[in-house]
Amino acid sequence: MLDLTRNRRSTRKFTDRNVPGELVALLQEAALRSPTSKNNRPWEFIFVDDSELLNRLSECKPHGASFLKHAPLAVVIAADASKSDVWVEDCAIAAITLQYAAQSFDLGSCWVQVRKRQHESGEPAEDAVKKILGLPQSLRVASIIGIGYRAEHRSPVPAEKLETHKIHFNRYQ
Ligand SMILES: Cc1cc2nc3c(=O)[nH]c(=O)nc-3n(C[C@H](O)[C@H](O)[C@H](O)COP(=O)(O)O)c2cc1C
């Protein structure tokens, strides 16, 4: 696990190679095994490999989503907010679980924030994603994780650069 944390860097450039079906199934299993508050499991995961849909998702907000256009796979993480008061945390945990699972299969990934972001028209990016994928209005959209084989290499952050002053023992000092 420590090696996964050392080597994971956001990947926004992918090769054309598709993510094999066996790995997609394992990613789905990893997502569904994510812990949730009170075991409420409020999330829904939409796995998208259709290039037209990926293209449209890449335009859900003006900045930070464009790389999805060339990603072979994206996982949209949504939730029924009425099922949990901490659905945001539940979705975030599922997102990072997916990212580390992808890393464990030597796949790169990057998070696209959707909640609290806006489409270029000014409407919420969540609504744009809902329209593209036909999600019910009752669902909230948290994020999208783009996944694929890396076409760029990003080195781990060197240990000396970690902000060790942000670690505290017993009392804040
Ligand atoms: C909550 C959250 C939202 C993020 N949103 C975006 C995004 O919308 N677009 C993007 O390209 N990267 C996004 N990222 C990736 C961050 O930019 C990235 O994790 C950060 O710069 C650190 O780089 P690293 O992941 O390579 O360690 C997001 C990451 C997190 C945790």
The ligand as an SDF file (V2000), in Angstrom:
LIG
                    3D

 31 33  0  0  0  0  0  0  0  0999 V2000
  -10.9190   16.7040   -4.5040 C   0  0  0  0  0  0  0  0  0  0  0  0
  -10.0280   16.7410   -5.7200 C   0  0  0  0  0  0  0  0  0  0  0  0
  -10.4490   17.3870   -6.8520 C   0  0  0  0  0  0  0  0  0  0  0  0
   -9.6520   17.3930   -8.0000 C   0  0  0  0  0  0  0  0  0  0  0  0
  -10.1510   17.9600   -9.1340 N   0  0  0  0  0  0  0  0  0  0  0  0
   -9.4140   17.8860  -10.2730 C   0  0  0  0  0  0  0  0  0  0  0  0
   -9.9610   18.3420  -11.5030 C   0  0  0  0  0  0  0  0  0  0  0  0
  -11.1100   18.7850  -11.5830 O   0  0  0  0  0  0  0  0  0  0  0  0
   -9.1890   18.2380  -12.6170 N   0  0  0  0  0  0  0  0  0  0  0  0
   -7.9120   17.7390  -12.5760 C   0  0  0  0  0  0  0  0  0  0  0  0
   -7.2600   17.6730  -13.6390 O   0  0  0  0  0  0  0  0  0  0  0  0
   -7.3600   17.2820  -11.4140 N   0  0  0  0  0  0  0  0  0  0  0  0
   -8.0890   17.3280  -10.2770 C   0  0  0  0  0  0  0  0  0  0  0  0
   -7.5780   16.8110   -9.1190 N   0  0  0  0  0  0  0  0  0  0  0  0
   -6.2100   16.2780   -9.0940 C   0  0  0  0  0  0  0  0  0  0  0  0
   -5.2720   17.2160   -8.3290 C   0  0  0  0  0  0  0  0  0  0  0  0
   -4.9900   18.3410   -9.1250 O   0  0  0  0  0  0  0  0  0  0  0  0
   -3.9880   16.4470   -7.9540 C   0  0  0  0  0  0  0  0  0  0  0  0
   -4.3150   15.3470   -7.1440 O   0  0  0  0  0  0  0  0  0  0  0  0
   -3.0080   17.3370   -7.2180 C   0  0  0  0  0  0  0  0  0  0  0  0
   -2.5270   18.3640   -8.0470 O   0  0  0  0  0  0  0  0  0  0  0  0
   -1.8050   16.5470   -6.6940 C   0  0  0  0  0  0  0  0  0  0  0  0
   -1.1210   15.8860   -7.7560 O   0  0  0  0  0  0  0  0  0  0  0  0
   -0.9470   14.2940   -7.7490 P   0  0  0  0  0  0  0  0  0  0  0  0
   -2.3260   13.6810   -7.7800 O   0  0  0  0  0  0  0  0  0  0  0  0
   -0.1620   13.9800   -8.9760 O   0  0  0  0  0  0  0  0  0  0  0  0
   -0.2230   13.9110   -6.4840 O   0  0  0  0  0  0  0  0  0  0  0  0
   -8.3680   16.7840   -7.9780 C   0  0  0  0  0  0  0  0  0  0  0  0
   -7.9470   16.1130   -6.8190 C   0  0  0  0  0  0  0  0  0  0  0  0
   -8.7730   16.0690   -5.7170 C   0  0  0  0  0  0  0  0  0  0  0  0
   -8.3250   15.2810   -4.4990 C   0  0  0  0  0  0  0  0  0  0  0  0
  1  2  1  0
  2  3  1  0
  2 30  2  0
  3  4  2  0
  4  5  1  0
  4 28  1  0
  5  6  2  0
  6  7  1  0
  6 13  1  0
  7  8  2  0
  7  9  1  0
  9 10  1  0
 10 11  2  0
 10 12  1  0
 12 13  2  0
 13 14  1  0
 14 15  1  0
 14 28  1  0
 15 16  1  0
 16 17  1  0
 16 18  1  0
 18 19  1  0
 18 20  1  0
 20 21  1  0
 20 22  1  0
 22 23  1  0
 23 24  1  0
 24 25  2  0
 24 26  1  0
 24 27  1  0
 28 29  2  0
 29 30  1  0
 30 31  1  0
M  END
$$$$
